[in-house]
Structure formats: C-alpha cells, structure tokens
Amino acid sequence: MQLNLAIEDLASDIPLPPLYRVRQCWDTQPLADVAGAVRAQLDAVGLRAQITPGMRVAVTAGSRGIRDMVQILQTSVAWLKEAGAEPFIVPAMGSHGGATAAGQVRLLADLGVTAATMGCPIQATMEVVELGHLDDGTPVYLDRHAAEADGVLVVNRIKPHTSFKADIESGIAKMCAVGLGKRLGAEMVHRRGVVGLRTLLVPMARMVVSRGKVLAGLALLEDAREQTADIVALPPAEIGGAGEAHLLERSKALMARLPFDQLDVLVVDEIGKNISGTGMDTNVIGRLRIPGEPEPATPRITVIVALDLTDAGHGNATGVGLADLIPAQLAQKIDFAATYINNVTSGLIGLRKGALPMMLPTSRAAIATALRMCGQPDLHAIRLARIPNTLLLEELLVSPALLPEVAVHPGLELLGPVEWMGVDE
C-alpha cells in the first residue's frame, strides 16, 4: 500500500510522552482442575444417562481465543467416548473464516483445535438444515452435520455481548442460534440490527434446542485475567433461560475493564476476531458505532489508535472501524473479502465496524497524530493509556497525567517507568 509519507511530517514534531507501567490488582480464583470440573459437570447434568453405545455427538467449537478451550474440548470428547458415544467437532462460528468450511477449520487449527489434538474427527460445512420458522416467519437453521448427529453438546464462554444488553447475550444460546446457524443463521439474527439480537436470539436458540437434539450446554466463565473461573453444565431447559441469565450476571462481575473513566488517547497494540467478535471489546473501549444506538456512558475515549491485526484473525479486520487511527502495517494485513463477509452478515451492526480509519505510515506517526488531534493542547496533560488488546488488561502503560489518579486508586499498583515499546520510527 502506497501512502504519502509527507503525512508523517504533520506530527513529526510531536514528542511521545514517557510511560509508566501500572498493574490492576484483582483477587481471582481460577479453577485448579479444569478437566476435573468438565467431567464433574457432565456427570452432574445427567448426560451419561442420555448416551447410548455408538451415539454420534457433535461438540461445538467457536472462533474465540478462550484460554482453556483445547483442554475443555479434549476432556469433553474423552468423556463422551468413555460413555460410549462417537464424538466429533463441528465449527460453530456463523460466517467467520470467510464463510467457508476450509476457512473455519483453519481458524480452529490456529486455536489448537485439530483432529489430532481432539482425538476425533472435525466435520465442517456451511450447509444447513432448516428447522422451522418462528411466529414472525423467521427461519431457523442448524449446521447439517449437527442436525444429522444423534445429539449436540454446545460448548461456549458466557460473556457480555459487544452490541446489545439483555438477559441473554453471548453464550450457549448465541452458539445455538448464530454459531450453529452458520452464515444463514447469523444473517437471520443480525438482519434487524440490535433489535434482532434482542428479540430473535433466544427464540431461535430455543427452537434449536427443542428440535436440534441439544443434550446440554457447557458454559465457561473467565475472570479478569482470562483464566477459567468456573464451568457449569446447563440442561437444555436452562439454555436461553434463567440458568444462562444468571451466568451472564456472574460474567459481568468478573470481566476486566479499563481503570479510567476518561482518556484522551487509547493505544491498542492488536485487534482481531480471536480477541473479540468486534476486534476490540466494545464493553472495554466504550464504543458501539451502531447507527441509532446510544454509546456507553463510560469509558469516554477521545481517540483510539489500533497498531496491528492478530495473525490468528487471518486478515479479518472487523472492528477496525472502532479505531480512529491505524498505521500502514495494519492496513496491509486486511483481507477485505473476509472482513466484508463478516460485516455484511452482521447487517447494521457491522456497517461501521469495517470502515477504514485514517491511515499513517508508521505506528509512531499514528500515535503522534492522535496526540495532536485529541483536543488536549497541553501535551503534558494528555491522558494516554496503552494496552496489548482488550482481553489483556492486567498491566497497562500510562502517561504522566494519569499518575495522580493511579496513586489514589485502591486497585492499581505503579510498577515504574518504562521505555516506549515497539513503535517504529
């Protein structure tokens, strides 16, 4: 990509501020025995009584970078085999992976989920079976391999959604309606924007549960450090119901957030679909950018700079439109086909997620331009924070203007000054 390098001169006289490393102090208690918890929950939900010898059970695997996903899926597959079933993995990720079966298998491999690591086949397809219609005529779809199985074990993390608030957001129900619905199912949910998510997600999931042979949901909760905090098996009746809603409330209490309500500049080292469905978690950055939807009250961030795209996203730059400035190195990695397929499938919710921000030749130029354009004329007073991504928030870098707030914050520890890391000149 050719950029006019004279752009850099517009901010070349702006010095980058010194930075200080700060740690958020969280009292977390991750599960000591993840595999043991999986086995105990599958036993507790009564799943063994539903398994008959030779029963083919589809186990879902999504596109998110969940900390213990490989071990959780491995243990689930081993448990099902011991119970007499013949398990296999199905990618359950809507239109991700460029909306192709091969692309979805590749995404799983990047996350460590392969036939070799799982000890069972991976059966991927974009073909779906229509299960029926909701009262308003909306069709409900299910992955063909899952539909042809004798049963389905739905595995997913429970967390706040990045586009809407409701009793049920991201989790087991969403995996049923959107993940297992493949591209067609995802489009049905998203075609009406946020209203569709709020009104269609649960009834679509309930139809999948009632007609799609769902045996149970294995719900994962992660703490602020993205460690597995709990694993809970939900019986079919609790998927999209009170049981899942309770887990969402627990997840909201556990999740990591920025420790500041207002920033002039936020620098995010990397964005990607493996980090969040929107590249950057909107619950962390306080931006939705969905036409007609109000923005969150906090945090209030004037300028966001995204520096790079994760390799695991395979060029899907959904969420780049949440940033204001990017360097050329990020722009050069964008696979526009994969990005636009994902955005178009998301309908109104994805309309601005794939929009290109202002591009600068280097990371330094992007950050310096943010300093120049953030509306704070006194460089010494600019409130700047830098994070690896919106999942990893335990340690962050802050500018001197934030130090007084750090000093009185009971949950922050100042670790000391650092050199500015990893920005090209």
SULZI-V134726 format. One record per helix or strand. SS is the DSSP state (~ for helix, > for strand). FROM is the first residue (numbers start at 1). LEN is the number of residues. If there is no record, write none. Layout:
BEGIN
[[SS,FROM,LEN] [SS,FROM,LEN]]
END
This chain:
BEGIN
[[~,6,4] [>,19,6] [~,34,11] [~,48,3] [>,56,6] [~,69,14] [>,86,6] [~,97,3] [~,101,10] [~,115,4] [>,122,1] [>,128,6] [>,139,5] [~,144,5] [>,151,7] [>,159,1] [>,170,1] [~,172,8] [~,182,9] [~,193,19] [>,214,9] [>,228,8] [~,236,3] [~,242,13] [>,262,7] [>,271,1] [~,282,4] [>,300,7] [>,309,1] [~,311,3] [~,320,3] [>,325,3] [~,328,4] [~,336,10] [~,347,4] [>,358,3] [~,363,11] [~,379,3] [>,384,4] [>,395,5] [~,400,9] [>,412,7]]
END
